């Protein structure tokens, strides 16, 4: 099964190479290919090119919908039945988010998160609650929380049913993981956010995270930096950390053989993130539904919650790439 996911990932990466204006956007293309792959979809380059033209026609050249957000948004609306209607709705959500936040590029991603949840939550409430959640993040970690966390706030806002309980759990996990030696910072905070989806005591969750983290380091395929949040899901899909690590090594080695995934063109960090996501997705696909229901602490769709958790990690990667891109300009 991992071969199927690997082949789809490679196919989707090649598909995004056919999208206009993406030269030099290797990391963005890989993250978008991964998100499409995790949905078991195929990239449609022709439709994505149409989506890009649609976005350009609806927004100004200096809009936050351009630049680093253009490809991600185009890929996302290309997966919908009505691209124009989807874009208009996302723009509308974005404009309402601007009433809650200062205008910035991360509001576009938050608008997409809320758009994707529109069948589960009230859109207006989700917009207001995103600000509420962001304030809670800021209150707990004033110097760690920044505009990059707004989309993560939107994810929690559209899934949590009790923000006080959720953030108490988040802070327990953050404190415990720091005691286990994980480097305090924004990536650890994001990992703690992901762990709020898992239906286990904080001590048990953190123990499993540390176990998998150390096992992956032993096999030289660590999840660190912006890929750290993936441990929040990967640690719970199997008790056999050795088998998980070995499958991840195999997946990473196979990726290295492909053009654009080698050591020179792609660093180990992003390749490990992709490999871990694909392996985690494989385990989830074969997991018993009852086990999934008991594992995920949410009243929403289990598969969707897992996808959200994985997306937080890939979103962190995109955000890091965006920050690096802005700094170099």
C-alpha positions as YAML, in Angstrom:
chain: A
units: angstrom
residues:
- id: 1
  name: UNK
  ca: [0.00, 0.00, 0.00]
- id: 2
  name: UNK
  ca: [2.87, 2.42, 0.70]
- id: 3
  name: UNK
  ca: [3.97, 1.91, -2.90]
- id: 4
  name: UNK
  ca: [0.58, 3.16, -4.13]
- id: 5
  name: UNK
  ca: [0.82, 6.30, -2.01]
- id: 6
  name: UNK
  ca: [4.41, 6.86, -3.04]
- id: 7
  name: UNK
  ca: [3.57, 6.53, -6.73]
- id: 8
  name: UNK
  ca: [0.62, 8.91, -6.37]
- id: 9
  name: UNK
  ca: [2.82, 11.44, -4.58]
- id: 10
  name: UNK
  ca: [5.43, 11.30, -7.35]
- id: 11
  name: UNK
  ca: [2.71, 11.50, -10.02]
- id: 12
  name: UNK
  ca: [1.21, 14.58, -8.34]
- id: 13
  name: UNK
  ca: [4.61, 16.27, -8.06]
- id: 14
  name: UNK
  ca: [5.19, 15.78, -11.77]
- id: 15
  name: UNK
  ca: [1.68, 17.07, -12.43]
- id: 16
  name: UNK
  ca: [2.42, 20.31, -10.57]
- id: 17
  name: UNK
  ca: [5.51, 20.79, -12.75]
- id: 18
  name: UNK
  ca: [3.04, 21.47, -15.58]
- id: 19
  name: UNK
  ca: [1.48, 24.37, -13.69]
- id: 20
  name: UNK
  ca: [2.50, 27.77, -15.07]
- id: 21
  name: UNK
  ca: [4.65, 30.15, -13.04]
- id: 22
  name: UNK
  ca: [5.86, 27.65, -10.44]
- id: 23
  name: UNK
  ca: [9.57, 27.64, -11.30]
- id: 24
  name: UNK
  ca: [11.63, 27.89, -8.11]
- id: 25
  name: UNK
  ca: [8.69, 26.87, -5.91]
- id: 26
  name: UNK
  ca: [9.90, 23.35, -5.18]
- id: 27
  name: UNK
  ca: [8.86, 23.21, -1.50]
- id: 28
  name: UNK
  ca: [5.44, 24.70, -2.18]
- id: 29
  name: UNK
  ca: [4.86, 22.19, -4.97]
- id: 30
  name: UNK
  ca: [5.91, 19.26, -2.77]
- id: 31
  name: UNK
  ca: [3.62, 20.34, 0.09]
- id: 32
  name: UNK
  ca: [0.68, 20.82, -2.27]
- id: 33
  name: UNK
  ca: [1.34, 17.49, -3.96]
- id: 34
  name: UNK
  ca: [1.37, 15.88, -0.52]
- id: 35
  name: UNK
  ca: [-1.97, 17.41, 0.46]
- id: 36
  name: UNK
  ca: [-3.58, 16.21, -2.78]
- id: 37
  name: UNK
  ca: [-2.06, 12.76, -2.29]
- id: 38
  name: UNK
  ca: [-3.38, 12.48, 1.26]
- id: 39
  name: UNK
  ca: [-6.84, 13.10, -0.17]
- id: 40
  name: UNK
  ca: [-6.26, 10.21, -2.64]
- id: 41
  name: UNK
  ca: [-6.69, 12.64, -5.53]
- id: 42
  name: UNK
  ca: [-4.80, 13.28, -8.75]
- id: 43
  name: UNK
  ca: [-3.38, 16.68, -9.64]
- id: 44
  name: UNK
  ca: [-5.15, 18.22, -12.63]
- id: 45
  name: UNK
  ca: [-2.63, 20.72, -14.01]
- id: 46
  name: UNK
  ca: [-5.05, 22.11, -16.60]
- id: 47
  name: UNK
  ca: [-7.66, 22.83, -13.95]
- id: 48
  name: UNK
  ca: [-5.06, 24.35, -11.63]
- id: 49
  name: UNK
  ca: [-3.88, 26.67, -14.41]
- id: 50
  name: UNK
  ca: [-7.49, 27.72, -14.91]
- id: 51
  name: UNK
  ca: [-7.77, 28.33, -11.16]
- id: 52
  name: UNK
  ca: [-4.65, 30.52, -11.20]
- id: 53
  name: UNK
  ca: [-6.10, 32.65, -13.98]
- id: 54
  name: UNK
  ca: [-9.37, 32.87, -12.07]
- id: 55
  name: UNK
  ca: [-7.60, 34.05, -8.91]
- id: 56
  name: UNK
  ca: [-5.59, 36.63, -10.87]
- id: 57
  name: UNK
  ca: [-8.80, 37.91, -12.43]
- id: 58
  name: UNK
  ca: [-10.48, 38.33, -9.04]
- id: 59
  name: UNK
  ca: [-7.59, 39.86, -7.07]
- id: 60
  name: UNK
  ca: [-5.07, 42.67, -7.46]
- id: 61
  name: UNK
  ca: [-1.38, 42.12, -8.13]
- id: 62
  name: UNK
  ca: [-0.51, 43.19, -4.56]
- id: 63
  name: UNK
  ca: [-3.19, 41.03, -2.96]
- id: 64
  name: UNK
  ca: [-2.38, 38.46, -0.28]
- id: 65
  name: UNK
  ca: [-3.94, 35.94, -2.66]
- id: 66
  name: UNK
  ca: [-0.91, 36.27, -4.91]
- id: 67
  name: UNK
  ca: [2.69, 35.31, -4.19]
- id: 68
  name: UNK
  ca: [3.14, 32.30, -1.95]
- id: 69
  name: UNK
  ca: [-0.61, 31.72, -1.56]
- id: 70
  name: UNK
  ca: [-1.43, 31.55, -5.26]
- id: 71
  name: UNK
  ca: [-0.46, 27.92, -5.91]
- id: 72
  name: UNK
  ca: [-1.92, 26.52, -2.67]
- id: 73
  name: UNK
  ca: [-5.25, 28.25, -3.24]
- id: 74
  name: UNK
  ca: [-5.37, 27.25, -6.90]
- id: 75
  name: UNK
  ca: [-4.72, 23.60, -6.01]
- id: 76
  name: UNK
  ca: [-7.38, 23.64, -3.31]
- id: 77
  name: UNK
  ca: [-10.14, 25.15, -5.42]
- id: 78
  name: UNK
  ca: [-9.22, 22.87, -8.33]
- id: 79
  name: UNK
  ca: [-10.49, 20.00, -6.16]
- id: 80
  name: UNK
  ca: [-13.94, 21.59, -5.80]
- id: 81
  name: UNK
  ca: [-16.93, 21.20, -8.11]
- id: 82
  name: UNK
  ca: [-17.29, 24.93, -8.73]
- id: 83
  name: UNK
  ca: [-13.99, 26.81, -8.66]
- id: 84
  name: UNK
  ca: [-15.46, 30.28, -9.15]
- id: 85
  name: UNK
  ca: [-18.06, 29.91, -6.39]
- id: 86
  name: UNK
  ca: [-15.44, 28.41, -4.05]
- id: 87
  name: UNK
  ca: [-13.04, 31.27, -4.69]
- id: 88
  name: UNK
  ca: [-15.72, 33.89, -4.07]
- id: 89
  name: UNK
  ca: [-16.64, 32.23, -0.79]
- id: 90
  name: UNK
  ca: [-13.00, 32.05, 0.33]
- id: 91
  name: UNK
  ca: [-12.49, 35.73, -0.55]
- id: 92
  name: UNK
  ca: [-15.61, 36.58, 1.44]
- id: 93
  name: UNK
  ca: [-14.32, 34.65, 4.48]
- id: 94
  name: UNK
  ca: [-10.92, 36.33, 4.10]
- id: 95
  name: UNK
  ca: [-12.52, 39.80, 4.08]
- id: 96
  name: UNK
  ca: [-14.42, 38.97, 7.26]
- id: 97
  name: UNK
  ca: [-11.25, 37.66, 8.90]
- id: 98
  name: UNK
  ca: [-9.64, 41.03, 8.13]
- id: 99
  name: UNK
  ca: [-12.21, 42.54, 10.50]
- id: 100
  name: UNK
  ca: [-10.69, 40.38, 13.27]
- id: 101
  name: UNK
  ca: [-6.99, 40.57, 12.33]
- id: 102
  name: UNK
  ca: [-4.56, 42.91, 10.62]
- id: 103
  name: UNK
  ca: [-4.30, 42.00, 6.95]
- id: 104
  name: UNK
  ca: [-1.61, 39.39, 6.29]
- id: 105
  name: UNK
  ca: [-0.89, 36.46, 3.95]
- id: 106
  name: UNK
  ca: [-1.78, 33.81, 6.57]
- id: 107
  name: UNK
  ca: [-5.42, 34.93, 6.60]
- id: 108
  name: UNK
  ca: [-5.79, 33.37, 3.14]
- id: 109
  name: UNK
  ca: [-4.85, 29.95, 4.50]
- id: 110
  name: UNK
  ca: [-7.15, 30.43, 7.50]
- id: 111
  name: UNK
  ca: [-9.98, 31.33, 5.12]
- id: 112
  name: UNK
  ca: [-9.41, 28.05, 3.27]
- id: 113
  name: UNK
  ca: [-9.51, 26.10, 6.55]
- id: 114
  name: UNK
  ca: [-12.86, 27.68, 7.44]
- id: 115
  name: UNK
  ca: [-14.18, 27.15, 3.91]
- id: 116
  name: UNK
  ca: [-13.29, 23.45, 4.12]
- id: 117
  name: UNK
  ca: [-15.25, 23.16, 7.38]
- id: 118
  name: UNK
  ca: [-18.39, 24.97, 6.17]
- id: 119
  name: UNK
  ca: [-20.48, 21.79, 6.16]
- id: 120
  name: UNK
  ca: [-19.64, 21.16, 9.83]
- id: 121
  name: UNK
  ca: [-19.69, 24.59, 11.44]
- id: 122
  name: UNK
  ca: [-21.31, 27.99, 11.02]
- id: 123
  name: UNK
  ca: [-18.90, 30.10, 8.96]
- id: 124
  name: UNK
  ca: [-19.60, 33.34, 10.84]
- id: 125
  name: UNK
  ca: [-19.06, 31.63, 14.19]
- id: 126
  name: UNK
  ca: [-15.85, 30.02, 12.93]
- id: 127
  name: UNK
  ca: [-14.45, 33.43, 11.95]
- id: 128
  name: UNK
  ca: [-15.21, 34.92, 15.37]
- id: 129
  name: UNK
  ca: [-13.95, 31.80, 17.16]
- id: 130
  name: UNK
  ca: [-10.68, 31.88, 15.21]
- id: 131
  name: UNK
  ca: [-9.93, 35.22, 16.87]
- id: 132
  name: UNK
  ca: [-10.96, 33.78, 20.26]
- id: 133
  name: UNK
  ca: [-8.64, 30.80, 19.85]
- id: 134
  name: UNK
  ca: [-5.79, 32.99, 18.62]
- id: 135
  name: UNK
  ca: [-6.18, 35.17, 21.72]
- id: 136
  name: UNK
  ca: [-5.94, 32.05, 23.91]
- id: 137
  name: UNK
  ca: [-2.76, 31.05, 22.07]
- id: 138
  name: UNK
  ca: [-1.37, 34.54, 22.59]
- id: 139
  name: UNK
  ca: [-2.28, 34.57, 26.28]
- id: 140
  name: UNK
  ca: [-0.43, 31.29, 26.87]
- id: 141
  name: UNK
  ca: [2.60, 31.99, 24.66]
- id: 142
  name: UNK
  ca: [2.77, 35.67, 23.82]
- id: 143
  name: UNK
  ca: [6.22, 35.59, 22.23]
- id: 144
  name: UNK
  ca: [5.76, 32.31, 20.37]
- id: 145
  name: UNK
  ca: [2.40, 33.07, 18.80]
- id: 146
  name: UNK
  ca: [2.47, 35.04, 15.56]
- id: 147
  name: UNK
  ca: [0.53, 35.53, 12.34]
- id: 148
  name: UNK
  ca: [1.77, 32.12, 11.15]
- id: 149
  name: UNK
  ca: [-0.46, 30.50, 13.80]
- id: 150
  name: UNK
  ca: [-3.75, 31.99, 12.56]
- id: 151
  name: UNK
  ca: [-4.55, 29.04, 10.29]
- id: 152
  name: UNK
  ca: [-3.85, 26.64, 13.16]
- id: 153
  name: UNK
  ca: [-6.20, 28.74, 15.30]
- id: 154
  name: UNK
  ca: [-8.85, 28.31, 12.60]
- id: 155
  name: UNK
  ca: [-8.40, 24.54, 12.71]
- id: 156
  name: UNK
  ca: [-8.88, 24.41, 16.48]
- id: 157
  name: UNK
  ca: [-11.80, 26.83, 16.21]
- id: 158
  name: UNK
  ca: [-13.58, 24.52, 13.76]
- id: 159
  name: UNK
  ca: [-12.97, 21.29, 15.71]
- id: 160
  name: UNK
  ca: [-12.88, 21.97, 19.46]
- id: 161
  name: UNK
  ca: [-16.14, 21.99, 21.40]
- id: 162
  name: UNK
  ca: [-14.66, 23.39, 24.63]
- id: 163
  name: UNK
  ca: [-11.77, 25.82, 24.28]
- id: 164
  name: UNK
  ca: [-10.92, 25.91, 28.00]
- id: 165
  name: UNK
  ca: [-10.55, 22.13, 28.14]
- id: 166
  name: UNK
  ca: [-8.66, 22.07, 24.86]
- id: 167
  name: UNK
  ca: [-6.11, 24.66, 25.95]
- id: 168
  name: UNK
  ca: [-5.66, 23.11, 29.38]
- id: 169
  name: UNK
  ca: [-4.75, 19.89, 27.57]
- id: 170
  name: UNK
  ca: [-2.48, 21.74, 25.14]
- id: 171
  name: UNK
  ca: [-0.56, 23.37, 27.99]
- id: 172
  name: UNK
  ca: [-0.18, 20.06, 29.85]
- id: 173
  name: UNK
  ca: [1.34, 18.49, 26.76]
- id: 174
  name: UNK
  ca: [3.60, 21.47, 26.10]
- id: 175
  name: UNK
  ca: [4.96, 21.40, 29.67]
- id: 176
  name: UNK
  ca: [5.45, 17.61, 29.70]
- id: 177
  name: UNK
  ca: [7.24, 17.56, 26.35]
- id: 178
  name: UNK
  ca: [9.57, 20.34, 27.50]
- id: 179
  name: UNK
  ca: [10.45, 18.20, 30.52]
- id: 180
  name: UNK
  ca: [11.24, 15.34, 28.13]
- id: 181
  name: UNK
  ca: [13.83, 17.54, 26.45]
- id: 182
  name: UNK
  ca: [11.96, 18.78, 23.38]
- id: 183
  name: UNK
  ca: [13.10, 22.26, 22.41]
- id: 184
  name: UNK
  ca: [10.56, 24.87, 23.47]
- id: 185
  name: UNK
  ca: [9.32, 27.04, 20.66]
- id: 186
  name: UNK
  ca: [6.64, 27.47, 18.03]
- id: 187
  name: UNK
  ca: [7.03, 23.95, 16.60]
- id: 188
  name: UNK
  ca: [6.57, 22.40, 20.04]
- id: 189
  name: UNK
  ca: [3.54, 24.61, 20.56]
- id: 190
  name: UNK
  ca: [2.07, 23.40, 17.25]
- id: 191
  name: UNK
  ca: [2.76, 19.76, 18.21]
- id: 192
  name: UNK
  ca: [0.84, 20.39, 21.45]
- id: 193
  name: UNK
  ca: [-2.04, 21.77, 19.39]
- id: 194
  name: UNK
  ca: [-2.15, 18.58, 17.31]
- id: 195
  name: UNK
  ca: [-2.12, 16.43, 20.45]
- id: 196
  name: UNK
  ca: [-5.40, 17.97, 21.59]
- id: 197
  name: UNK
  ca: [-7.09, 15.76, 18.98]
- id: 198
  name: UNK
  ca: [-5.87, 12.54, 20.63]
- id: 199
  name: UNK
  ca: [-8.15, 10.86, 23.18]
- id: 200
  name: UNK
  ca: [-5.54, 9.81, 25.75]
- id: 201
  name: UNK
  ca: [-4.23, 11.28, 29.03]
- id: 202
  name: UNK
  ca: [-1.56, 13.92, 28.46]
- id: 203
  name: UNK
  ca: [1.15, 11.80, 30.11]
- id: 204
  name: UNK
  ca: [0.42, 8.83, 27.81]
- id: 205
  name: UNK
  ca: [0.35, 11.01, 24.71]
- id: 206
  name: UNK
  ca: [3.67, 12.63, 25.48]
- id: 207
  name: UNK
  ca: [5.30, 9.29, 26.31]
- id: 208
  name: UNK
  ca: [4.32, 7.87, 22.90]
- id: 209
  name: UNK
  ca: [5.54, 11.00, 21.13]
- id: 210
  name: UNK
  ca: [8.94, 10.77, 22.80]
- id: 211
  name: UNK
  ca: [9.18, 7.03, 22.01]
- id: 212
  name: UNK
  ca: [8.59, 7.54, 18.28]
- id: 213
  name: UNK
  ca: [10.78, 10.64, 18.16]
- id: 214
  name: UNK
  ca: [13.72, 8.72, 19.63]
- id: 215
  name: UNK
  ca: [13.11, 5.70, 17.40]
- id: 216
  name: UNK
  ca: [13.12, 7.85, 14.25]
- id: 217
  name: UNK
  ca: [16.33, 9.52, 15.39]
- id: 218
  name: UNK
  ca: [17.89, 6.06, 15.82]
- id: 219
  name: UNK
  ca: [17.04, 5.29, 12.18]
- id: 220
  name: UNK
  ca: [18.31, 8.72, 11.07]
- id: 221
  name: UNK
  ca: [14.90, 9.89, 9.80]
- id: 222
  name: UNK
  ca: [14.05, 12.45, 12.50]
- id: 223
  name: UNK
  ca: [10.97, 14.64, 12.55]
- id: 224
  name: UNK
  ca: [12.10, 18.05, 13.75]
- id: 225
  name: UNK
  ca: [11.69, 21.74, 13.08]
- id: 226
  name: UNK
  ca: [8.44, 22.36, 11.15]
- id: 227
  name: UNK
  ca: [7.84, 18.60, 10.70]
- id: 228
  name: UNK
  ca: [7.72, 18.06, 14.49]
- id: 229
  name: UNK
  ca: [3.89, 18.39, 14.66]
- id: 230
  name: UNK
  ca: [3.54, 15.21, 12.58]
- id: 231
  name: UNK
  ca: [4.55, 13.27, 15.69]
- id: 232
  name: UNK
  ca: [1.17, 14.28, 17.08]
- id: 233
  name: UNK
  ca: [-0.53, 11.79, 14.77]
- id: 234
  name: UNK
  ca: [2.23, 9.40, 13.68]
- id: 235
  name: UNK
  ca: [2.88, 8.36, 17.29]
- id: 236
  name: UNK
  ca: [-0.58, 6.86, 17.65]
- id: 237
  name: UNK
  ca: [-1.19, 4.89, 14.46]
- id: 238
  name: UNK
  ca: [0.81, 1.85, 15.62]
- id: 239
  name: UNK
  ca: [2.53, 0.52, 18.74]
- id: 240
  name: UNK
  ca: [5.34, -0.92, 16.61]
- id: 241
  name: UNK
  ca: [7.63, 2.09, 16.33]
- id: 242
  name: UNK
  ca: [10.36, -0.08, 14.81]
- id: 243
  name: UNK
  ca: [8.15, -1.10, 11.88]
- id: 244
  name: UNK
  ca: [7.00, 2.50, 11.38]
- id: 245
  name: UNK
  ca: [10.59, 3.75, 11.29]
- id: 246
  name: UNK
  ca: [11.71, 1.02, 8.87]
- id: 247
  name: UNK
  ca: [8.82, 1.78, 6.50]
- id: 248
  name: UNK
  ca: [9.68, 5.46, 6.69]
- id: 249
  name: UNK
  ca: [13.32, 4.73, 5.81]
- id: 250
  name: UNK
  ca: [12.22, 2.63, 2.83]
- id: 251
  name: UNK
  ca: [9.86, 5.38, 1.66]
- id: 252
  name: UNK
  ca: [12.52, 8.07, 2.01]
- id: 253
  name: UNK
  ca: [15.06, 5.97, 0.09]
- id: 254
  name: UNK
  ca: [12.58, 5.40, -2.73]
- id: 255
  name: UNK
  ca: [11.83, 9.12, -2.88]
- id: 256
  name: UNK
  ca: [15.54, 9.90, -3.16]
- id: 257
  name: UNK
  ca: [15.67, 7.97, -6.44]
- id: 258
  name: UNK
  ca: [13.16, 10.36, -8.02]
- id: 259
  name: UNK
  ca: [14.14, 13.58, -9.75]
- id: 260
  name: UNK
  ca: [13.56, 16.52, -7.43]
- id: 261
  name: UNK
  ca: [13.64, 14.41, -4.27]
- id: 262
  name: UNK
  ca: [17.38, 13.72, -4.04]
- id: 263
  name: UNK
  ca: [19.79, 14.95, -1.40]
- id: 264
  name: UNK
  ca: [20.93, 17.93, -3.47]
- id: 265
  name: UNK
  ca: [17.52, 19.14, -4.69]
- id: 266
  name: UNK
  ca: [15.64, 18.39, -1.47]
- id: 267
  name: UNK
  ca: [16.83, 18.41, 2.12]
- id: 268
  name: UNK
  ca: [16.25, 15.49, 4.46]
- id: 269
  name: UNK
  ca: [13.83, 17.55, 6.57]
- id: 270
  name: UNK
  ca: [11.14, 17.94, 3.91]
- id: 271
  name: UNK
  ca: [11.70, 14.41, 2.60]
- id: 272
  name: UNK
  ca: [11.22, 13.00, 6.11]
- id: 273
  name: UNK
  ca: [8.04, 15.03, 6.50]
- id: 274
  name: UNK
  ca: [6.65, 13.66, 3.24]
- id: 275
  name: UNK
  ca: [7.68, 10.09, 4.10]
- id: 276
  name: UNK
  ca: [6.17, 10.28, 7.59]
- id: 277
  name: UNK
  ca: [2.92, 11.69, 6.21]
- id: 278
  name: UNK
  ca: [2.60, 8.93, 3.61]
- id: 279
  name: UNK
  ca: [3.40, 6.17, 6.11]
- id: 280
  name: UNK
  ca: [1.00, 7.64, 8.67]
- id: 281
  name: UNK
  ca: [-1.72, 7.82, 6.03]
- id: 282
  name: UNK
  ca: [-1.07, 4.17, 5.11]
- id: 283
  name: UNK
  ca: [-1.50, 3.05, 8.73]
- id: 284
  name: UNK
  ca: [-4.68, 5.09, 9.08]
- id: 285
  name: UNK
  ca: [-6.16, 3.52, 5.95]
- id: 286
  name: UNK
  ca: [-5.71, 0.04, 7.44]
- id: 287
  name: UNK
  ca: [-6.79, 0.96, 10.97]
- id: 288
  name: UNK
  ca: [-10.00, -0.49, 12.38]
- id: 289
  name: UNK
  ca: [-12.78, 2.11, 12.47]
- id: 290
  name: UNK
  ca: [-13.54, 1.40, 16.15]
- id: 291
  name: UNK
  ca: [-9.90, 2.01, 17.06]
- id: 292
  name: UNK
  ca: [-9.95, 5.27, 15.12]
- id: 293
  name: UNK
  ca: [-13.12, 6.39, 16.87]
- id: 294
  name: UNK
  ca: [-11.56, 5.66, 20.27]
- id: 295
  name: UNK
  ca: [-8.29, 7.33, 19.36]
- id: 296
  name: UNK
  ca: [-9.51, 10.65, 18.00]
- id: 297
  name: UNK
  ca: [-11.08, 12.97, 20.54]
- id: 298
  name: UNK
  ca: [-13.64, 14.84, 18.44]
- id: 299
  name: UNK
  ca: [-17.30, 14.73, 17.52]
- id: 300
  name: UNK
  ca: [-16.41, 15.38, 13.90]
- id: 301
  name: UNK
  ca: [-15.42, 12.97, 11.14]
- id: 302
  name: UNK
  ca: [-12.39, 10.94, 12.22]
- id: 303
  name: UNK
  ca: [-10.66, 10.84, 8.84]
- id: 304
  name: UNK
  ca: [-11.11, 14.60, 8.50]
- id: 305
  name: UNK
  ca: [-9.61, 15.21, 11.94]
- id: 306
  name: UNK
  ca: [-6.56, 13.11, 11.07]
- id: 307
  name: UNK
  ca: [-6.19, 14.97, 7.77]
- id: 308
  name: UNK
  ca: [-6.38, 18.28, 9.64]
- id: 309
  name: UNK
  ca: [-3.62, 17.20, 12.01]
- id: 310
  name: UNK
  ca: [-1.35, 16.22, 9.13]
- id: 311
  name: UNK
  ca: [-2.23, 19.44, 7.33]
- id: 312
  name: UNK
  ca: [-1.07, 21.47, 10.34]
- id: 313
  name: UNK
  ca: [2.42, 20.07, 9.83]
- id: 314
  name: UNK
  ca: [2.49, 20.69, 6.08]
- id: 315
  name: UNK
  ca: [1.04, 24.13, 6.70]
- id: 316
  name: UNK
  ca: [3.91, 24.83, 9.10]
- id: 317
  name: UNK
  ca: [6.31, 23.82, 6.33]
- id: 318
  name: UNK
  ca: [4.63, 26.17, 3.86]
- id: 319
  name: UNK
  ca: [4.65, 28.97, 6.44]
- id: 320
  name: UNK
  ca: [8.36, 28.45, 7.07]
- id: 321
  name: UNK
  ca: [9.04, 28.51, 3.35]
- id: 322
  name: UNK
  ca: [7.00, 31.69, 3.00]
- id: 323
  name: UNK
  ca: [8.93, 33.34, 5.82]
- id: 324
  name: UNK
  ca: [12.26, 32.34, 4.28]
- id: 325
  name: UNK
  ca: [11.11, 33.60, 0.89]
- id: 326
  name: UNK
  ca: [10.05, 36.96, 2.33]
- id: 327
  name: UNK
  ca: [13.35, 37.34, 4.20]
- id: 328
  name: UNK
  ca: [15.38, 36.76, 1.04]
- id: 329
  name: UNK
  ca: [13.47, 39.36, -0.98]
...
